[in-house]
């Protein structure tokens, strides 16, 4: 696993839009993506949607990284909606932590965000109301210590450390494959204990064809 980036961060100010802090170290760092769904898509119910999007997301990440990368997947969990309109169905959530050597940067993060949003559209995502129900939600949670503050993207995600439906999948990954979260946050276990939300309920292992674990391309595994 690539360690957290060291060195002095430089501040890049994009005229009128973004505060971007990009670490100057030349090595890459882990990134995390949260997945969720509580409406059906063309693939079926929320569980089937996440199972269907998983290989597409893996392909997107390998292409975006320009090399094979290792993906550590969480199990699926069922969580109650947080915020938004009342009466929503429960969500099915998961997370993936990605080992990537690409250097964290503003432009690369926006490139990945665009790819995630295109995948959401493939599975029928419609942005009709704030925190409303959705057929697929793909959130870039962090990428090393890269900091971005702009309307299109905030890194780290401003609420990743407060949401049980994010923390529980990440904790499941960490127990199996420790990783470096962004600096400046308490340990995941402490964050989970501090949240006031109801803990998600894990689904049965391998349910709906979902396998938690690591994956990589054959070329990467052979090295």
N, C-alpha and C positions, 0 to 999 in steps of 0.2 A: 504494500500500500504506500502510495506517495505520502510523505509527511507534509505537515502544514508549511506554508511558504514562510521563509524567513527573509529578513532584510527590510530596508526602509521602503515604505509605500510612497509613491508619487501621486499627486493629485492632478487629474486631467479634467479641466473644465470645458465642457462642450457648450458653445455659446448659447446662453439662454435656456438650456434644457437640463443638463445632467451634472451631478456631482459624481465623479468616478474615481475610485481609489484602486489603482492597479499595482500589485506587488511587483518589485523589480526583479525578483528571482527568476531564473530562466527555466526552472522545472515546473511541471504541472501540479495539480492537486485534485483531491477527490471532489466530486460534485454529487448533489442529491436531488432527486426528483420525487415528488409525491403524486400519487395517482388516486382518483376517486370517481365514483359514478353512483347515481341513485335513480336514474331513469333508463328505460330500455333504449337500445340502439339497433341498428340493422343486424348486429351480431347476436342480439338476444338481450337478456337481462343484464344488470350491472356486473355480475360475476363473469358472464360470458364475454362482456365487452372488455374487461381487463385482461382476460385470457387472450382475446383476439388482438388487443393492442400491443401486448408484450413483445412478440417477435418483430412487429413493425418498429417499435421504439428501440429495440436492440439494433436493428438495421440502421435506423436514423443515427444512433449514437456512434456506431462504428464508422459510418460515412462522415459524419461531422468531425469526429476526432482525427480522421485521415489515417487511422491505424486501428488495429484490433485493441479493444479495451475490455477490462474485466468488470462485469456487472454483478453486484451482490443484491439479491432480491429478498424482500421480506415475505412473510406469509400474508394471506388476505385476512382482513379484519372487518367486522361490521360495527359501524358507529352511528350514534344519533346525530341528526343535523345540528349545526351550531349557527345561530342567527338565521337571517332570511325569513321568508314567509312561513307561517305555521302549517302543520299538517304534511310536511314533506316526508317521503319514505326514508328509511335508513340508508346510509351510504355503505358501499363496499370500498375499502381503502387499501392501499399498499404503498410501498416505497422502494426505490432502487438507489443504491450508492454505487457510483461509477469511478473506477480507477482510470485516470486519463493523464497522459503526459503533456497534453496541449497546455500552453501557458494561459492562465486566466486573463481574459481581456474583455473590455466593453463590447467590441465588435463581435467577438466570438460568442459571447453570451446572448447578444441580440439575434445572432444567426440561429443559435439553438432554440431560443424562444420562438422564433418564427416557425421552425420545424415542429415544435410541440403544438403550436396553435393550428398548424395545417393538419396534424394528426387528429386533433379535437374535431375539426370540421369533417374529416372523413367519417367520424363516428357520430355525426349529427349534432355537435355542440351548438347551442344557440344562447347568446348572451342577452337575455330578455329582462332580467332583474338582478339586483345586487344580492349575492349569496343565494340565488334561487336554485332550484333543482337542475340537474344537468346530466346529460348522457355520458360525458367524459370530461374530466378535469385533470390537466397535467401541469403541475406547478414546479418551476425551477426553484428549489429551496435555498441552495447556496452553491458556490463554486470556490473552494478554498477560502481565502480571505478577501476575495474581490468584493468591493462595495460599490453599489450603483444606486442612485436616488434620482429617478425620473418617472414620468407618468407611465411609460411603457413597461418598465421593469424596475423592481426594487430587489437588491441583493445585499445581505441575506433577506429572504422573504420576511416581511415584518411580523408575521404571527407564527412562524414555524415552531418557535420554542414555547408557545402557549397552547397549542392544539394537541389534545390527546390522540386524535386520529392520525396525526403526523408522528408524534413521539413514540407511540406504541410500535408501529412498524420499524422505525429507526432503531429502537431498542432491541428488537428481535434480530436485526442485522448485526448490531454491535456485539451482541452476546456470541455470535458465531464468527464474525469477521470484524474485529475492531477497526475503526476508521477515525480520521481527524475531522471533527466538526469545526466550524469557524471559531476562532479565538474570541474570548471575551464572554462566553456563555458558561453557566454551570454545567456539570455532567448531565447527560440525558436522564439518568435515574432521578436526580434532584429536580430537574424540570418536570418530569412526569409526576413526582410527588406533589409539586407545587400547583399543578393545574387543578382547576375546580370542575373540570368536565368529567362526565361519566366515562370510565375506561372502555375502550372498544372491546368487543367480544371476538376472539380469534375463531376463524372458521376451521373446519377439520383439515388436517394436513392433506395435501394433494386433492382437496375438493375442487370439483369443476375442472380438473386437468391442470391446476396451478401448482407448480413446484417451486418452493423457495430455495434459494441457493445462489451459486455463482455460475456465470456463463461467459464464454469467450468464443472467438472464431477458432476453427481448427488450426489455422496457422499460428495463432497466439498460444494455443495449448501445446503445440509441438515444440515451441521454443524453450 
